[in-house]
Every structure is written in C-alpha cells, then in structure tokens.
Amino acid sequence: MRKKIVIFAIFLLTLALVFFANKNLKNAENLNEENLTLSFCDLNSKKCKFENNISIDISKRPIVAMQDFSMYVTNLSQKESIKAKLYGVNMYMGEIELEFTKIQDNTHKADVVLSSCPLDVMLYRMDFFDEDDRIFYFHFEVKR
C-alpha cells in the first residue's frame, strides 16, 4: 500500500511540473513573438525605421548569404564606433562580431558577410552595445 502512495505522489509531482513548465514556455513564446513583431525589419525590401528615429539600411538588396554588403545605422549613437553582435535565431551558427564606424554625423557603417545555412529562410538578430550594455536590437530574414 505504501508503495502505491509513493508512486501516486511521484505521478502528481511530475504532472504538476509538466503543467508549470508548459505554462512558463507559453509565456516565453508570447513575449518572444511580441518582441519579434516590434523589432522585425524587412531589409530585403526597404530601409527600416524604429523608435527614436533609429534607422537601418543596407547597400545591396536582397541580402544574399556569403556575399558582402554594407549596413548603415543612423541615430543610434554619437560615439566614433558601435559594437554589434549578429547571430542566427532559428539556427545558431556562432556569433559575428561587428564594429560600426562613424561615417557621418549620426551614421555608422559596417561591412557584413552572412553565413550560408540549409534553411529556406534564416532569421538573424543583431544586438548593438555601448560597452557591455545592449542599447538596441532588431531581427531580419535572409532567404536562400
């Protein structure tokens, strides 16, 4: 009888853990979808504009993996250079560290080459940093 009670208690505990883990996962997915909607940029078709008059543009459209292009960020910082990290969201292939250098009063430029991947559509995220603090990020897609 005691063995059945222990097994039943373990079953209830497992069920409770699965319920709470699933609830937390759904909350994280909703937050990620909301952040993605706010930060998504279709660089393949046009220049992107965000809050605080920040804009992102590229030199060649559409973006093609393994072909270099220049990326421009405007109104993000007055510093001479801005550090950035670029990485795949739906397939992690490492991080690409970039340094955007000032070319005009409010505009910085970096040369970028994206890795090739087997997915039809690759989702990338770029984070911009001031020292160690992330100050801005956005997402964009590259089609194969």
Backbone hydrogen bonds, N-H to C=O, Kabsch-Sander energy under -0.5 kcal/mol:
donor,donor_aa,acceptor,acceptor_aa,energy
5,I,1,M,-1.7
6,V,2,R,-2.1
7,I,3,K,-2.3
8,F,4,K,-2.5
9,A,5,I,-2.5
10,I,6,V,-2.4
11,F,7,I,-2.3
12,L,8,F,-2.4
13,L,9,A,-2.4
14,T,10,I,-2.5
15,L,11,F,-2.4
16,A,12,L,-2.4
17,L,13,L,-2.3
18,V,14,T,-2.3
19,F,15,L,-2.2
20,F,16,A,-2.4
21,A,17,L,-2.5
22,N,18,V,-2.3
23,K,19,F,-2.0
24,N,20,F,-2.3
25,L,21,A,-2.2
26,K,22,N,-2.2
27,N,23,K,-1.9
28,A,24,N,-2.2
29,E,25,L,-2.4
30,N,26,K,-2.3
31,L,27,N,-2.1
32,N,28,A,-2.5
33,E,29,E,-2.5
34,E,30,N,-2.2
35,N,31,L,-2.6
36,L,32,N,-2.6
37,T,33,E,-2.2
38,L,34,E,-1.9
39,S,35,N,-1.7
40,F,36,L,-1.2
41,C,139,H,-2.3
43,L,41,C,-1.4
45,S,42,D,-1.6
46,K,42,D,-1.8
48,C,56,I,-2.8
50,F,54,I,-3.2
53,N,50,F,-0.7
54,I,51,E,-1.5
55,S,74,T,-1.7
56,I,48,C,-2.4
57,D,72,Y,-2.3
59,S,70,S,-2.0
66,M,114,L,-2.7
67,Q,64,V,-1.5
69,F,112,V,-2.1
71,M,110,A,-3.0
72,Y,57,D,-3.3
73,V,108,H,-2.2
74,T,55,S,-2.5
75,N,106,N,-2.5
82,I,100,F,-2.5
83,K,129,F,-1.0
84,A,98,L,-2.4
85,K,127,D,-2.4
86,L,96,I,-2.4
87,Y,125,R,-2.2
88,G,94,G,-0.6
89,V,123,L,-3.5
90,N,123,L,-0.8
93,M,94,G,-0.6
96,I,86,L,-3.0
97,E,95,E,-0.6
98,L,84,A,-3.0
100,F,82,I,-3.3
101,T,99,E,-0.5
101,T,109,K,-2.6
102,K,80,E,-2.6
103,I,107,T,-2.6
104,Q,107,T,-1.6
108,H,73,V,-2.7
109,K,101,T,-2.5
110,A,71,M,-2.0
112,V,69,F,-3.3
122,M,142,V,-3.0
124,Y,122,M,-0.6
124,Y,140,F,-3.3
125,R,87,Y,-2.5
126,M,138,F,-2.7
127,D,85,K,-2.8
128,F,136,F,-3.2
129,F,83,K,-2.8
130,D,133,D,-2.7
131,E,129,F,-0.5
133,D,130,D,-2.0
135,I,128,F,-2.6
136,F,128,F,-1.2
138,F,126,M,-1.7
139,H,39,S,-2.3
140,F,124,Y,-2.0
142,V,122,M,-2.3
144,R,120,D,-2.8
